[in-house]
Amino acid sequence: MFKIVDRKEMADGSIIMNQIEAPRIVAKAKPGQFVILKANETGERVPLTISDLDAEKGTIEVIYMVVGKSTAMFKALDVGDAYQDVIGPLGKPTDIEKLGHVVCVGGGTGIAVLFPITRGFKNAGNQVTSIIGARTKDLLILEDKMKGVSDKLRVCTDDGSYGTKGFVTDALKDVLENSRVDLVVAIGPVPMMKFVSALTREYDVRTLVSLNPIMIDGTGMCGCCRVTVGDETKFACVDGPEFDGHLVDFDGLIQRLRAYEEQEKEAYNNYCATMGNQ
């Protein structure tokens, strides 16, 4: 069992932070890697990227948005409760090196994934510009932490309720037009990563994205997390989760992510109804 030692409700309770005791994972984990969590014996295996860790306390931090039954089950866990399983670290870590000017673009809960990667590039001696965005101010997370690991931070909201009104691609285009950029790292909703990659392709700037396809075992055995990258089929769990954004078939990825929408909605509604009747 993996005990929750700290918990915080962010973004009006729809985004949750859990700090979990997992000292063996802490000893091995690197930026960009993920874990698979299961709430209980009947729970679904859910992959979440490690957003931070504390070596002294032996804890990892994960941040997730409640979108279905499994994440609703996670939300029901409080400090002192425990996940039945936390498996990891999984996936390839981010290849962090000194490149020059790195632009880190994050949207929604993707900012949590982006934070340790941004910190890694900053610590490697790069000039780091970060651009983070959300639909509205109440859904924006980790602004202070991102500011602390960036030379410059730009904040966008779709509705203009905070920072600059507009999309992260608007701010990114301004950076690309006015400065040399050696690498863009974009993590967030799939449409956001798709549009960022399309933009950076115009400027011939290498772009990394972190993919979140349907996943079960996390070791390359089930094949559920397959994605098309260039002319090849890749498994996000062992070949990724990071890939060249200019080669990813985002339309195919979106289609696969929608494969079980009806079943997911039904499971979530049934769970909420059951909880409401207790």
C-alpha positions as CSV (number, residue, x, y, z in Angstrom):
1,M,0.0,0.0,0.0
2,F,1.2,3.5,-0.8
3,K,0.0,6.1,1.7
4,I,-1.1,9.6,0.8
5,V,0.8,12.0,3.1
6,D,-0.5,15.3,1.6
7,R,-3.4,16.3,-0.5
8,K,-4.6,19.5,-2.0
9,E,-7.6,20.4,-4.0
10,M,-6.7,22.8,-6.8
11,A,-8.8,24.6,-9.4
12,D,-12.1,24.5,-7.5
13,G,-11.8,20.9,-6.5
14,S,-11.6,19.5,-10.1
15,I,-7.8,19.1,-10.0
16,I,-6.2,17.2,-7.1
17,M,-2.6,16.9,-5.9
18,N,-1.5,13.8,-4.0
19,Q,1.8,13.4,-2.3
20,I,2.4,9.6,-2.0
21,E,5.0,7.6,0.0
22,A,7.0,5.7,-2.6
23,P,10.7,5.8,-1.6
24,R,11.8,3.1,-4.1
25,I,10.3,5.0,-7.0
26,V,11.9,8.3,-5.8
27,A,15.3,6.7,-5.9
28,K,15.0,5.9,-9.6
29,A,12.6,8.5,-11.0
30,K,13.7,11.2,-13.5
31,P,11.8,14.1,-15.2
32,G,9.3,12.9,-17.8
33,Q,8.7,9.5,-16.3
34,F,5.3,8.3,-15.0
35,V,3.7,5.9,-12.6
36,I,0.6,3.7,-12.9
37,L,-1.8,4.0,-9.9
38,K,-4.7,1.8,-8.8
39,A,-7.0,2.9,-6.0
40,N,-8.2,-0.6,-4.9
41,E,-8.6,-4.2,-6.0
42,T,-11.3,-3.4,-8.6
43,G,-9.9,0.0,-9.7
44,E,-8.6,0.8,-13.1
45,R,-4.8,1.2,-13.8
46,V,-4.3,5.0,-14.4
47,P,-1.0,6.4,-15.7
48,L,0.1,9.7,-14.3
49,T,3.4,11.5,-14.8
50,I,5.4,12.4,-11.7
51,S,5.0,16.1,-11.2
52,D,7.6,16.4,-8.4
53,L,9.4,14.3,-5.7
54,D,11.0,14.7,-2.3
55,A,14.1,12.6,-1.8
56,E,14.2,13.3,1.9
57,K,10.6,12.3,2.6
58,G,10.6,9.5,0.0
59,T,7.5,10.9,-1.7
60,I,6.3,11.5,-5.2
61,E,3.7,14.0,-6.3
62,V,1.0,13.5,-8.9
63,I,-1.7,15.9,-10.1
64,Y,-4.8,14.8,-11.9
65,M,-8.2,16.2,-13.1
66,V,-11.3,14.3,-12.1
67,V,-12.8,13.2,-15.5
68,G,-14.1,9.7,-14.9
69,K,-14.8,6.9,-12.4
70,S,-11.2,6.1,-11.7
71,T,-10.1,9.7,-11.0
72,A,-13.3,10.2,-8.9
73,M,-12.2,7.2,-6.9
74,F,-8.8,8.8,-6.5
75,K,-10.4,12.0,-5.3
76,A,-12.2,10.1,-2.5
77,L,-8.9,9.1,-1.0
78,D,-7.7,11.4,1.8
79,V,-4.5,11.9,3.8
80,G,-3.8,8.7,5.6
81,D,-5.5,6.6,3.0
82,A,-3.5,4.6,0.5
83,Y,-3.4,3.5,-3.1
84,Q,-3.3,-0.2,-3.5
85,D,-0.7,0.0,-6.3
86,V,1.8,2.6,-7.5
87,I,4.1,1.1,-10.2
88,G,7.1,2.9,-11.7
89,P,9.0,4.8,-12.7
90,L,7.9,3.9,-16.2
91,G,8.7,5.4,-19.6
92,K,11.9,7.0,-20.9
93,P,13.1,10.1,-19.0
94,T,13.4,13.4,-20.9
95,D,16.7,13.9,-22.6
96,I,17.9,17.0,-20.8
97,E,21.0,18.9,-22.0
98,K,22.2,22.4,-22.5
99,L,20.8,23.6,-25.8
100,G,20.5,27.3,-25.5
101,H,17.0,28.7,-25.5
102,V,14.2,26.2,-24.5
103,V,10.6,27.2,-24.6
104,C,8.3,25.1,-22.3
105,V,4.6,25.2,-23.2
106,G,2.0,23.8,-20.8
107,G,-1.8,23.6,-20.8
108,G,-4.2,22.4,-18.1
109,T,-2.8,19.5,-16.0
110,G,0.0,19.2,-18.6
111,I,1.7,22.0,-16.6
112,A,2.2,19.5,-13.8
113,V,4.0,17.2,-16.2
114,L,6.0,20.1,-17.6
115,F,7.3,21.5,-14.3
116,P,10.1,18.9,-13.5
117,I,11.2,19.0,-17.2
118,T,11.3,22.8,-17.1
119,R,13.4,22.7,-13.9
120,G,15.7,20.1,-15.5
121,F,16.4,22.3,-18.5
122,K,16.9,25.4,-16.3
123,N,19.3,23.5,-14.0
124,A,21.2,22.3,-17.2
125,G,22.1,25.9,-17.9
126,N,19.5,26.8,-20.6
127,Q,17.6,30.0,-21.0
128,V,14.1,29.0,-20.3
129,T,10.9,30.7,-21.5
130,S,7.7,29.2,-20.2
131,I,4.2,29.7,-21.5
132,I,1.3,28.2,-19.5
133,G,-2.4,28.4,-20.1
134,A,-5.8,27.3,-19.1
135,R,-9.4,27.9,-20.2
136,T,-9.9,30.2,-17.2
137,K,-8.1,31.6,-14.2
138,D,-9.7,29.0,-11.8
139,L,-8.1,26.1,-13.8
140,L,-4.6,27.5,-13.9
141,I,-2.1,25.6,-11.7
142,L,1.5,25.8,-10.6
143,E,2.2,29.4,-11.7
144,D,4.6,30.1,-8.9
145,K,6.5,26.9,-9.3
146,M,6.9,27.5,-13.0
147,K,8.0,31.1,-12.4
148,G,10.7,29.8,-10.1
149,V,12.3,27.6,-12.8
150,S,11.9,30.0,-15.7
151,D,13.8,33.0,-16.9
152,K,10.5,34.4,-18.3
153,L,7.0,33.2,-17.7
154,R,4.0,34.1,-19.9
155,V,0.5,33.2,-18.7
156,C,-2.6,32.9,-21.0
157,T,-6.3,32.2,-20.4
158,D,-8.8,31.5,-23.2
159,D,-11.3,33.8,-21.6
160,G,-8.9,36.6,-20.6
161,S,-9.7,36.2,-16.9
162,Y,-6.0,36.2,-16.0
163,G,-2.8,36.9,-17.8
164,T,-3.1,37.5,-21.6
165,K,-6.3,36.6,-23.3
166,G,-5.7,34.0,-26.0
167,F,-4.1,30.6,-26.6
168,V,-0.6,29.4,-25.7
169,T,0.1,29.3,-29.5
170,D,-0.4,33.0,-29.7
171,A,2.3,33.7,-27.1
172,L,4.5,31.0,-28.6
173,K,4.3,32.6,-32.1
174,D,5.4,35.9,-30.6
175,V,8.5,34.2,-29.0
176,L,9.3,32.4,-32.2
177,E,9.2,35.6,-34.3
178,N,11.3,37.6,-31.9
179,S,14.0,35.3,-30.6
180,R,16.1,32.2,-31.5
181,V,14.5,29.0,-30.1
182,D,16.5,25.7,-29.9
183,L,13.8,23.5,-28.5
184,V,10.1,23.6,-27.7
185,V,8.6,21.2,-25.2
186,A,4.8,21.2,-25.3
187,I,2.6,19.2,-22.9
188,G,-1.2,19.5,-22.4
189,P,-4.4,18.6,-24.2
190,V,-3.8,16.7,-27.5
191,P,-5.3,19.5,-29.6
192,M,-3.0,22.0,-28.0
193,M,0.1,19.9,-28.7
194,K,-1.1,19.4,-32.3
195,F,-1.4,23.1,-32.9
196,V,1.9,23.9,-31.2
197,S,3.6,21.3,-33.3
198,A,2.0,22.7,-36.5
199,L,3.3,26.1,-35.5
200,T,6.8,25.1,-34.7
201,R,7.0,23.1,-37.9
202,E,6.7,26.5,-39.8
203,Y,9.7,27.8,-37.9
204,D,11.7,24.5,-38.2
205,V,12.1,24.3,-34.4
206,R,12.4,20.8,-32.9
207,T,9.4,20.0,-30.7
208,L,8.9,17.4,-28.0
209,V,5.4,16.4,-26.9
210,S,4.3,14.0,-24.1
211,L,1.5,11.6,-25.2
212,N,-1.3,10.1,-23.0
213,P,-3.0,7.3,-25.0
214,I,-5.0,4.6,-23.4
215,M,-2.7,2.4,-21.4
216,I,-3.0,-0.8,-19.3
217,D,0.2,-2.5,-18.3
218,G,2.8,0.2,-19.0
219,T,5.4,-2.3,-20.1
220,G,4.8,-2.7,-23.8
221,M,2.9,-6.0,-23.5
222,C,-0.7,-5.0,-24.2
223,G,-0.2,-2.6,-27.1
224,C,-3.1,-0.3,-26.1
225,C,-0.9,2.8,-26.0
226,R,0.3,2.4,-29.6
227,V,0.7,5.7,-31.5
228,T,1.9,6.4,-35.0
229,V,5.0,8.5,-35.2
230,G,6.2,9.1,-38.7
231,D,5.8,5.8,-40.5
232,E,6.2,3.6,-37.4
233,T,4.0,2.3,-34.7
234,K,5.3,3.2,-31.2
235,F,4.3,2.3,-27.7
236,A,4.0,5.4,-25.5
237,C,4.8,3.4,-22.4
238,V,8.2,2.1,-23.4
239,D,9.2,4.2,-26.5
240,G,7.8,7.4,-24.9
241,P,5.9,9.1,-23.5
242,E,7.8,11.9,-25.3
243,F,8.0,12.0,-29.1
244,D,8.9,14.4,-31.9
245,G,5.7,16.5,-32.3
246,H,6.3,17.0,-36.0
247,L,6.0,13.2,-36.6
248,V,3.0,12.3,-34.4
249,D,-0.3,11.4,-35.9
250,F,-2.4,13.5,-33.6
251,D,-5.7,12.8,-35.5
252,G,-5.2,9.1,-35.0
253,L,-4.4,9.6,-31.3
254,I,-7.5,11.7,-30.8
255,Q,-9.6,9.0,-32.4
256,R,-8.2,6.3,-30.1
257,L,-8.7,8.4,-27.0
258,R,-12.4,8.7,-27.9
259,A,-12.9,5.0,-28.4
260,Y,-14.5,4.3,-25.0
261,E,-16.1,7.7,-24.3
262,E,-19.6,6.3,-23.9
263,Q,-18.5,3.5,-21.6
264,E,-16.4,5.9,-19.6
265,K,-19.3,8.3,-19.1
266,E,-21.6,5.5,-18.1
267,A,-19.2,4.2,-15.5
268,Y,-18.7,7.7,-14.1
269,N,-22.4,8.4,-13.8
270,N,-23.1,5.0,-12.2
271,Y,-20.3,5.6,-9.7
272,C,-21.5,9.1,-8.8
273,A,-25.1,7.7,-8.4
274,T,-23.8,5.0,-6.1
275,M,-21.8,7.4,-4.0
276,G,-24.8,9.7,-3.8
277,N,-27.0,7.0,-2.4
278,Q,-24.6,6.1,0.4
